[in-house]
Amino acid sequence: MPEMPNTLMALTFVAACFIIALTALLTFALLAQGRRNSLLSCKQRDNGAVVFLFEGEHLVDASREGAALMSLGRRSGSEWAHLAGLLQPRFPGLRDWIRDLADMGEMSLLSSDGASRIDAEWHHGVARIALVDTETTDGQVEMDRHALTALHAELDTLRATAEHVPYMVWRENENGLITWANRAYLDLAATMAPSDTMPPWPPRPIFDRPHLAEVKDNSTSDPRRVALSLPGSDTRHWFEIHQTQLGAETQFTATPADKVVRAETALSEFVTTLTKTFAHLPIGLAIFDRNRKLALFNPALTDLTALPITFLVAKPTLFSFLDSLREKRMMPEPKDYKSWRQQMSELEAQAVDGTYEETWALPTGQTYRVTGRPHPEGAVAFLFEDITAEISLTRRFRSELEMGQSALDCLDEAIAVFRPGSGVLAMSNRAYAELWGSDPATSFADMTITEASITWQQLSTPTPVWDKLRRFVVSPGDRTEWSASVTLKDGRVVDCRFAPMARGATLAAFRLADVASDTLPPRIAAQG
């Protein structure tokens, strides 16, 4: 029986513990309900103010105006992150400021423009956030319904435009935190974040600060390019970053530039190929852009102009380039500087038209052929070709021709040489002109065997020699030399000799037959 009291005591102890625990649970429930009722009562007394109740980052409740505000924008991250993102442009540093609410109990934060204020209260783990308009006594702004409708329509238009532009747009504050971003930016940021995590707010910076520092202080007309590699891909994607300062924040725009970079790379490779090709050309090349600055040249240009490579690499203007040529005596010496400048202006104009081509006889004895041609996008190209050897060869050939002609003129025999095929008279001597009264050298038109034989036929008695000669001159086959005699209408006899020459040419030689000097009639030249 002594065990009975012990059992009763144990049961009494368990019952007492149960009653105490139940009492504590009821007390905590009543306190929580009272706290919630107290906060809800505060919310009901706000009379249309913008109020939010948060437990941690979870939205517990909100006024009708607060719920309307939360519905704006694109939801990203937690509910508190979404609200902070909406308020951040007007309340810079909101996220850092709200961290002290649990310790302070009550706090207020004025907006950057002074028109609004955030009142925050902390009640047993629940934060009450109220957005108050400081410019009205009751915290509300009266607005015409039509004006409000117009503002909502404009807001919807701007939001839809920003969300559907095919490039990234975002804004950052002075600390580099993103305060707003459009759909294109958020989608790309989501692909770069781990797939098993919720996209945070503010979103992850896609372009790091060192890259954006390179873009700083550049206008939208002078963007900088940044390369970006996506997860799981080795391909580099290029973007052109534009920057605009908007108050205390900076707006960035990233336009895809992959096609532009590929085109520029192809163009650069093409220019490199051309440069390598031009490097082996013996003709000097100088291309001046639309601003008439030297944009491209090849090694032959330095060899032909004697201009230092450092001068050419510095991209001189066209007139500086020509000035240096004049100083180096690598162009014809001008009479005076004024006329030289005028000539150079005409040179540029003719090169743009594609009509400039001159031969420069240099004081050094060299001879250059200079050609100017138009180039795409308003540029102009000059070609410098050393034709000294060509000119020397031409002069030597001309000298030899003159010497050969002089030798023919010294002969008493009348000589005429006809070209193969066409039968055009190639050359004749002085004796020919005196005998037949016709000098082909004084005529600009070509004289053929037909025309020449008609002249001979008119001055001679009828003979089949001229018909046979015409067939002989134009005959393409093998030929043998032959001779004949014809009688002129004045009674003189001409011994004729016709012989094939190299490459199908034909020689026709005429000599007056030997007769007594006292019976020799005058030459037919006077009869013309």
KOLDREN-983305 format. One record per residue (C-alpha): residue number from 0; x, y, z. Coordinates in Angstrom, 1 decimal, m for minus. Example, Ala and Ser with C-alpha at 12.3 -4.5 7.8 and 13.67 -1.06 7.14 Angstrom:
% residues 2
PT     n        X        Y        Z
PT     0     12.3     m4.5      7.8
PT     1     13.7     m1.1      7.1
This chain:
% residues 528
PT     n        X        Y        Z
PT     0      0.0      0.0      0.0
PT     1      2.9      2.5      0.3
PT     2      3.1      2.5     m3.5
PT     3     m0.3      4.1     m3.8
PT     4      0.7      7.6     m2.5
PT     5      3.7      7.6     m4.9
PT     6      1.4      6.9     m7.9
PT     7     m1.0      9.6     m6.9
PT     8      1.8     12.1     m6.5
PT     9      3.1     11.3    m10.0
PT    10     m0.3     11.7    m11.6
PT    11     m0.8     15.0     m9.8
PT    12      2.6     16.2    m11.1
PT    13      1.8     15.3    m14.7
PT    14     m1.6     17.0    m14.5
PT    15      0.0     20.1    m13.1
PT    16      2.5     20.3    m16.0
PT    17     m0.2     19.8    m18.5
PT    18     m2.3     22.6    m17.0
PT    19      0.7     24.9    m17.0
PT    20      1.6     24.2    m20.6
PT    21     m2.0     24.7    m21.7
PT    22     m2.2     28.0    m19.9
PT    23      1.1     29.2    m21.6
PT    24     m0.2     28.3    m25.1
PT    25     m3.5     30.1    m24.5
PT    26     m1.6     33.1    m23.3
PT    27      0.7     33.2    m26.3
PT    28     m2.3     32.8    m28.6
PT    29     m4.1     35.6    m27.0
PT    30     m1.0     37.8    m27.2
PT    31     m0.5     37.0    m30.9
PT    32     m4.2     37.6    m31.6
PT    33     m4.0     40.9    m29.8
PT    34     m0.9     41.9    m31.7
PT    35     m2.5     41.1    m35.0
PT    36     m5.7     42.8    m34.0
PT    37     m3.7     45.9    m32.9
PT    38     m1.9     46.1    m36.2
PT    39     m5.1     45.5    m38.2
PT    40     m6.7     48.2    m36.2
PT    41     m3.9     50.6    m37.1
PT    42     m4.4     49.6    m40.7
PT    43     m8.1     50.2    m40.5
PT    44     m7.5     53.7    m39.1
PT    45     m5.2     54.6    m42.0
PT    46     m8.3     55.7    m44.1
PT    47     m6.8     54.8    m47.5
PT    48     m3.1     55.2    m46.8
PT    49     m0.5     52.9    m48.4
PT    50      0.2     50.4    m45.6
PT    51      2.0     47.0    m45.6
PT    52      2.4     44.4    m42.9
PT    53      5.5     42.1    m43.2
PT    54      6.7     39.2    m41.2
PT    55     10.3     38.9    m42.4
PT    56     10.1     39.2    m46.2
PT    57      6.6     37.8    m46.4
PT    58      3.7     40.2    m46.9
PT    59      1.1     39.4    m44.2
PT    60     m1.5     42.1    m45.2
PT    61     m1.7     45.4    m47.0
PT    62     m4.2     48.2    m47.5
PT    63     m6.1     48.4    m50.8
PT    64     m3.7     51.1    m52.0
PT    65     m0.8     49.0    m50.8
PT    66     m2.0     46.0    m52.7
PT    67     m2.4     48.1    m55.8
PT    68      1.2     49.3    m55.5
PT    69      2.4     45.7    m55.1
PT    70      0.8     44.8    m58.3
PT    71      2.9     47.2    m60.3
PT    72      6.1     46.1    m62.1
PT    73      7.5     42.7    m62.7
PT    74      7.6     40.4    m59.6
PT    75     11.2     39.2    m58.9
PT    76     12.4     37.7    m55.6
PT    77     10.5     38.0    m52.4
PT    78      7.6     40.3    m51.7
PT    79      9.8     42.6    m49.6
PT    80     12.4     42.6    m52.4
PT    81      9.7     43.6    m54.9
PT    82      8.4     46.5    m52.7
PT    83     11.9     47.7    m52.0
PT    84     12.6     47.6    m55.7
PT    85      9.6     49.8    m56.4
PT    86     10.5     52.3    m53.7
PT    87     14.3     52.3    m54.2
PT    88     14.3     55.1    m56.8
PT    89     12.5     57.5    m54.5
PT    90     14.1     56.2    m51.2
PT    91     17.8     55.5    m51.9
PT    92     19.4     53.2    m49.3
PT    93     16.0     51.8    m48.2
PT    94     17.3     48.3    m47.7
PT    95     20.2     49.3    m45.4
PT    96     17.9     51.7    m43.5
PT    97     15.2     49.1    m42.7
PT    98     17.7     46.7    m41.0
PT    99     17.7     48.9    m37.8
PT   100     13.9     48.8    m37.4
PT   101     13.8     45.9    m34.9
PT   102     16.3     47.7    m32.7
PT   103     14.7     51.2    m33.1
PT   104     11.0     50.2    m32.9
PT   105      9.9     53.2    m34.9
PT   106     11.6     54.9    m37.9
PT   107     10.9     57.4    m40.6
PT   108     12.6     58.0    m44.0
PT   109     12.1     61.0    m46.2
PT   110     12.1     60.5    m50.0
PT   111     14.9     62.1    m52.1
PT   112     12.4     64.7    m53.5
PT   113     10.9     65.4    m50.1
PT   114      7.4     64.7    m51.3
PT   115      6.9     61.4    m49.5
PT   116      7.9     59.6    m46.3
PT   117      8.1     56.0    m45.0
PT   118      6.9     55.4    m41.5
PT   119      8.0     52.0    m40.1
PT   120      6.9     50.4    m36.8
PT   121      8.0     47.1    m35.3
PT   122      5.5     45.1    m33.2
PT   123      6.6     41.7    m31.9
PT   124      8.2     40.5    m35.1
PT   125      5.7     42.2    m37.5
PT   126      6.8     45.3    m39.4
PT   127      4.2     48.0    m40.4
PT   128      5.4     50.0    m43.4
PT   129      3.3     53.1    m44.3
PT   130      3.9     55.3    m47.3
PT   131      2.8     58.9    m46.5
PT   132      2.6     61.9    m48.8
PT   133      4.1     64.9    m46.9
PT   134      2.6     67.5    m49.2
PT   135     m1.0     66.9    m48.0
PT   136     m2.4     67.0    m44.5
PT   137     m4.2     63.7    m44.7
PT   138     m1.6     61.7    m46.5
PT   139     m3.7     61.5    m49.7
PT   140     m3.6     63.3    m53.0
PT   141     m6.8     64.3    m54.7
PT   142     m6.6     63.7    m58.4
PT   143     m9.1     64.2    m61.3
PT   144    m10.3     60.8    m62.5
PT   145     m9.6     61.6    m66.1
PT   146     m6.1     62.7    m65.3
PT   147     m5.5     59.5    m63.3
PT   148     m6.8     57.4    m66.2
PT   149     m4.4     59.2    m68.6
PT   150     m1.5     58.6    m66.2
PT   151     m2.3     54.9    m66.0
PT   152     m2.5     54.6    m69.8
PT   153      0.8     56.4    m70.2
PT   154      2.4     54.2    m67.5
PT   155      1.1     51.0    m69.2
PT   156      2.5     52.2    m72.6
PT   157      5.9     53.0    m71.1
PT   158      6.0     49.8    m69.2
PT   159      5.1     47.7    m72.2
PT   160      7.7     49.5    m74.3
PT   161     10.4     48.9    m71.8
PT   162      9.5     45.3    m71.4
PT   163      9.5     44.5    m75.1
PT   164     12.5     46.4    m76.5
PT   165     15.0     43.8    m77.9
PT   166     17.9     45.1    m75.9
PT   167     18.8     45.4    m72.2
PT   168     18.1     48.5    m70.2
PT   169     18.8     48.9    m66.5
PT   170     19.5     51.6    m63.9
PT   171     22.0     51.7    m61.0
PT   172     22.4     53.9    m58.0
PT   173     25.6     55.5    m56.8
PT   174     26.6     52.2    m55.1
PT   175     26.2     50.2    m58.2
PT   176     23.0     48.4    m57.1
PT   177     20.4     47.8    m59.8
PT   178     17.2     49.8    m59.0
PT   179     15.3     48.9    m62.2
PT   180     15.7     46.6    m65.2
PT   181     13.6     45.6    m68.1
PT   182     12.6     42.1    m69.2
PT   183     15.5     41.5    m71.5
PT   184     18.0     42.2    m68.7
PT   185     16.1     40.0    m66.1
PT   186     15.8     37.1    m68.5
PT   187     19.5     37.1    m69.2
PT   188     20.3     37.5    m65.5
PT   189     18.1     34.5    m64.8
PT   190     20.0     32.3    m67.3
PT   191     23.3     33.2    m65.6
PT   192     22.0     32.4    m62.1
PT   193     21.8     28.8    m60.7
PT   194     18.7     27.0    m62.0
PT   195     17.6     25.8    m58.5
PT   196     17.4     29.3    m56.9
PT   197     14.7     32.0    m57.1
PT   198     15.9     35.0    m59.1
PT   199     17.0     37.6    m56.4
PT   200     16.3     41.3    m56.3
PT   201     18.2     43.3    m57.0
PT   202     19.2     41.0    m59.9
PT   203     22.7     39.8    m60.4
PT   204     24.9     42.4    m62.3
PT   205     25.6     40.9    m65.7
PT   206     28.4     43.4    m66.5
PT   207     30.9     43.9    m63.7
PT   208     31.9     47.3    m62.4
PT   209     35.4     47.4    m64.0
PT   210     33.8     46.9    m67.5
PT   211     31.2     49.6    m66.8
PT   212     34.0     51.9    m65.5
PT   213     35.4     51.8    m69.0
PT   214     32.0     53.1    m70.3
PT   215     31.8     56.0    m67.8
PT   216     31.8     59.5    m69.1
PT   217     31.0     58.4    m72.6
PT   218     28.0     59.7    m74.4
PT   219     25.5     57.5    m76.2
PT   220     27.1     58.5    m79.5
PT   221     30.4     56.9    m78.4
PT   222     29.6     53.5    m76.9
PT   223     32.0     51.0    m75.5
PT   224     32.0     47.3    m76.2
PT   225     32.0     44.6    m73.6
PT   226     32.3     40.9    m74.2
PT   227     30.2     38.4    m72.2
PT   228     30.3     34.6    m72.0
PT   229     27.2     32.7    m71.0
PT   230     27.3     29.7    m68.7
PT   231     28.0     26.4    m70.5
PT   232     29.2     28.2    m73.7
PT   233     32.6     29.3    m74.8
PT   234     31.2     31.8    m77.3
PT   235     31.8     35.4    m76.5
PT   236     28.8     37.7    m77.0
PT   237     29.5     41.4    m77.6
PT   238     27.4     44.3    m76.5
PT   239     27.7     48.0    m77.0
PT   240     27.1     49.8    m73.7
PT   241     25.6     53.3    m73.7
PT   242     25.4     55.3    m70.5
PT   243     23.2     58.2    m69.5
PT   244     23.2     60.0    m66.2
PT   245     19.7     60.5    m64.8
PT   246     19.9     62.5    m61.5
PT   247     21.6     60.4    m58.8
PT   248     21.2     57.2    m60.9
PT   249     22.8     55.9    m64.1
PT   250     21.0     54.3    m66.9
PT   251     22.8     51.7    m69.1
PT   252     21.7     50.3    m72.4
PT   253     23.3     47.1    m73.8
PT   254     22.8     46.6    m77.5
PT   255     23.8     43.3    m79.1
PT   256     26.9     43.8    m81.3
PT   257     27.8     40.3    m82.4
PT   258     27.0     41.0    m86.1
PT   259     28.8     44.3    m86.1
PT   260     31.9     42.6    m84.5
PT   261     31.8     39.8    m87.0
PT   262     31.5     42.3    m89.9
PT   263     34.4     44.3    m88.5
PT   264     36.5     41.2    m88.0
PT   265     35.8     40.1    m91.6
PT   266     36.7     43.6    m92.8
PT   267     39.9     43.7    m90.8
PT   268     40.9     40.3    m92.2
PT   269     40.1     41.5    m95.7
PT   270     42.2     44.7    m95.1
PT   271     45.0     42.5    m93.8
PT   272     44.9     40.3    m96.9
PT   273     44.9     43.4    m99.1
PT   274     47.8     44.8    m97.1
PT   275     49.8     41.7    m97.5
PT   276     49.0     41.7   m101.2
PT   277     50.0     45.4   m101.6
PT   278     53.2     44.7    m99.7
PT   279     54.5     42.7   m102.6
PT   280     53.5     45.2   m105.3
PT   281     56.2     47.4   m106.9
PT   282     53.7     50.2   m107.3
PT   283     53.4     52.6   m104.3
PT   284     49.9     52.9   m102.9
PT   285     48.5     55.7   m100.7
PT   286     44.9     55.8    m99.7
PT   287     43.5     59.0    m98.0
PT   288     40.2     58.9    m96.2
PT   289     37.3     61.3    m96.6
PT   290     39.1     63.7    m94.2
PT   291     42.2     63.4    m96.5
PT   292     44.3     61.7    m93.9
PT   293     46.6     58.8    m94.9
PT   294     44.7     55.6    m94.0
PT   295     46.6     52.9    m95.8
PT   296     50.0     52.6    m97.6
PT   297     52.3     49.8    m98.7
PT   298     56.1     49.4    m98.3
PT   299     56.7     50.3   m102.0
PT   300     55.5     53.8   m101.2
PT   301     58.4     54.4    m98.8
PT   302     60.9     53.1   m101.4
PT   303     59.5     55.3   m104.2
PT   304     59.0     58.5   m102.2
PT   305     61.9     58.3    m99.7
PT   306     59.5     59.4    m97.0
PT   307     60.3     58.0    m93.5
PT   308     58.0     55.3    m92.2
PT   309     57.4     57.3    m89.0
PT   310     55.9     60.2    m91.0
PT   311     53.6     57.9    m92.9
PT   312     52.4     56.0    m89.8
PT   313     51.5     59.3    m88.2
PT   314     48.7     59.6    m90.9
PT   315     49.6     62.9    m92.5
PT   316     47.1     64.9    m94.5
PT   317     47.2     64.9    m98.2
PT   318     48.7     68.4    m98.4
PT   319     51.3     67.5    m95.8
PT   320     52.1     64.4    m97.8
PT   321     52.6     66.4   m101.0
PT   322     54.6     69.1    m99.1
PT   323     57.0     66.4    m98.0
PT   324     57.3     65.1   m101.5
PT   325     58.1     68.6   m102.7
PT   326     60.8     69.0   m100.0
PT   327     62.3     65.6   m100.9
PT   328     62.3     66.7   m104.6
PT   329     60.2     63.7   m105.4
PT   330     57.8     65.6   m107.6
PT   331     58.2     68.2   m110.4
PT   332     59.7     71.4   m109.1
PT   333     57.0     74.1   m109.1
PT   334     57.5     77.6   m110.4
PT   335     56.2     79.1   m107.1
PT   336     54.4     77.9   m104.0
PT   337     51.1     79.6   m104.8
PT   338     50.8     78.0   m108.2
PT   339     51.9     74.7   m106.6
PT   340     49.1     74.8   m104.1
PT   341     46.6     75.5   m106.9
PT   342     48.0     72.5   m108.8
PT   343     47.6     70.3   m105.8
PT   344     44.0     71.4   m105.2
PT   345     43.3     70.5   m108.9
PT   346     45.1     67.2   m108.4
PT   347     42.8     66.3   m105.5
PT   348     39.7     67.3   m107.4
PT   349     40.8     65.3   m110.5
PT   350     41.6     62.3   m108.3
PT   351     38.1     62.3   m106.8
PT   352     36.7     62.4   m110.4
PT   353     39.1     59.6   m111.4
PT   354     40.7     61.7   m114.2
PT   355     44.1     62.4   m112.7
PT   356     47.0     60.7   m114.4
PT   357     50.3     62.4   m115.0
PT   358     54.0     61.6   m115.6
PT   359     56.3     63.3   m113.1
PT   360     59.8     63.9   m114.5
PT   361     61.8     64.3   m111.2
PT   362     64.9     66.4   m110.7
PT   363     66.7     63.2   m109.8
PT   364     66.2     61.8   m113.4
PT   365     63.6     59.4   m112.4
PT   366     60.1     59.3   m114.0
PT   367     57.0     58.4   m112.1
PT   368     53.5     57.8   m113.4
PT   369     51.0     59.1   m110.7
PT   370     47.4     58.1   m110.9
PT   371     44.5     59.3   m108.7
PT   372     41.3     57.2   m108.3
PT   373     38.2     57.6   m106.2
PT   374     37.8     55.2   m103.3
PT   375     34.6     54.1   m101.4
PT   376     33.1     56.4    m98.7
PT   377     34.7     59.6   m100.1
PT   378     38.3     58.4    m99.9
PT   379     40.9     58.8   m102.7
PT   380     43.8     56.5   m103.7
PT   381     47.1     57.5   m105.4
PT   382     49.3     55.1   m107.3
PT   383     53.0     55.8   m107.7
PT   384     54.7     53.8   m110.4
PT   385     58.4     54.1   m111.4
PT   386     58.5     54.1   m115.2
PT   387     62.1     55.2   m115.5
PT   388     63.1     51.9   m117.2
PT   389     60.0     52.0   m119.4
PT   390     60.7     55.6   m120.4
PT   391     64.4     54.8   m121.1
PT   392     63.4     51.8   m123.2
PT   393     60.9     53.9   m125.1
PT   394     63.4     56.6   m125.7
PT   395     66.0     54.0   m126.8
PT   396     63.4     52.4   m129.1
PT   397     62.5     55.8   m130.5
PT   398     66.1     56.6   m131.0
PT   399     66.7     53.3   m132.9
PT   400     63.6     54.0   m135.0
PT   401     64.9     57.5   m135.9
PT   402     68.3     56.0   m136.7
PT   403     66.7     53.3   m138.9
PT   404     64.6     56.0   m140.7
PT   405     67.7     58.1   m141.2
PT   406     69.5     55.1   m142.7
PT   407     66.6     54.4   m145.1
PT   408     66.6     58.1   m146.1
PT   409     70.2     57.8   m147.1
PT   410     69.4     55.1   m149.6
PT   411     68.8     55.9   m153.3
PT   412     66.4     53.1   m153.6
PT   413     62.7     53.9   m152.8
PT   414     61.6     51.7   m149.9
PT   415     58.1     50.9   m148.6
PT   416     57.4     48.3   m145.9
PT   417     53.9     47.0   m145.4
PT   418     52.6     45.3   m142.2
PT   419     51.4     41.6   m142.4
PT   420     47.7     40.9   m142.9
PT   421     46.3     44.4   m143.0
PT   422     48.8     45.6   m145.6
PT   423     49.2     49.0   m143.9
PT   424     52.2     51.0   m144.8
PT   425     54.6     50.9   m141.9
PT   426     57.5     53.0   m143.1
PT   427     59.0     54.6   m146.2
PT   428     62.0     56.7   m147.0
PT   429     62.7     60.0   m148.7
PT   430     63.5     58.4   m152.1
PT   431     60.0     56.9   m152.1
PT   432     58.4     60.3   m151.6
PT   433     60.5     61.8   m154.3
PT   434     59.7     59.0   m156.8
PT   435     56.0     58.7   m156.2
PT   436     55.2     62.3   m155.1
PT   437     53.5     61.2   m151.9
PT   438     55.0     61.3   m148.4
PT   439     53.0     58.9   m146.0
PT   440     54.8     60.5   m143.0
PT   441     52.8     63.7   m143.5
PT   442     49.4     61.9   m143.3
PT   443     47.6     61.1   m140.1
PT   444     45.6     58.4   m141.8
PT   445     47.0     54.9   m142.4
PT   446     47.8     54.1   m146.1
PT   447     47.2     50.5   m147.1
PT   448     48.7     48.6   m150.0
PT   449     45.5     49.2   m152.0
PT   450     45.7     52.9   m151.7
PT   451     49.5     53.0   m152.3
PT   452     49.1     50.8   m155.4
PT   453     46.4     53.0   m156.8
PT   454     48.8     55.9   m156.7
PT   455     51.5     53.9   m158.4
PT   456     49.0     52.6   m161.0
PT   457     47.9     56.2   m161.9
PT   458     51.5     57.2   m162.6
PT   459     52.4     54.1   m164.7
PT   460     51.3     52.5   m167.9
PT   461     48.9     49.6   m167.6
PT   462     50.6     46.5   m166.0
PT   463     49.5     43.4   m164.0
PT   464     52.3     44.0   m161.5
PT   465     50.2     46.0   m159.1
PT   466     47.4     43.4   m158.9
PT   467     50.0     40.7   m158.2
PT   468     51.6     42.8   m155.6
PT   469     48.4     43.4   m153.7
PT   470     47.8     39.6   m153.5
PT   471     51.4     39.1   m152.5
PT   472     51.2     41.5   m149.6
PT   473     48.1     40.0   m147.9
PT   474     49.0     36.4   m148.6
PT   475     49.5     34.5   m145.3
PT   476     51.4     31.5   m146.8
PT   477     55.0     31.0   m147.7
PT   478     56.3     33.6   m150.2
PT   479     59.4     34.1   m152.3
PT   480     61.0     37.2   m153.5
PT   481     60.2     38.4   m157.0
PT   482     60.9     41.4   m159.3
PT   483     59.4     43.2   m162.2
PT   484     59.7     46.4   m164.3
PT   485     57.1     49.0   m164.9
PT   486     57.1     52.0   m167.2
PT   487     56.0     55.4   m165.9
PT   488     53.8     57.6   m168.0
PT   489     56.8     59.9   m168.5
PT   490     58.7     57.1   m170.2
PT   491     61.0     56.2   m167.3
PT   492     61.4     52.6   m166.4
PT   493     61.3     51.5   m162.7
PT   494     62.8     48.3   m161.6
PT   495     60.7     46.8   m158.8
PT   496     61.7     44.2   m156.2
PT   497     59.2     42.7   m153.7
PT   498     60.5     40.5   m150.8
PT   499     58.9     38.8   m147.8
PT   500     60.2     40.0   m144.4
PT   501     60.0     38.6   m140.9
PT   502     56.6     38.0   m139.3
PT   503     54.8     38.4   m142.6
PT   504     55.8     41.9   m143.5
PT   505     56.5     42.9   m147.1
PT   506     59.3     45.0   m148.6
PT   507     58.7     46.9   m151.8
PT   508     61.8     48.5   m153.4
PT   509     61.8     50.8   m156.5
PT   510     64.8     51.9   m158.5
PT   511     64.9     53.8   m161.7
PT   512     66.5     51.7   m164.5
PT   513     70.0     52.8   m165.7
PT   514     69.7     55.0   m168.9
PT   515     71.9     57.6   m170.6
PT   516     72.1     60.7   m168.5
PT   517     71.4     63.0   m171.5
PT   518     68.1     61.3   m172.1
PT   519     67.0     61.0   m168.4
PT   520     63.7     62.8   m168.0
PT   521     62.9     64.8   m164.8
PT   522     61.4     62.9   m161.8
PT   523     57.7     62.5   m161.6
PT   524     57.6     64.3   m158.3
PT   525     56.8     67.5   m160.0
PT   526     53.6     65.9   m161.5
PT   527     52.4     65.1   m157.9
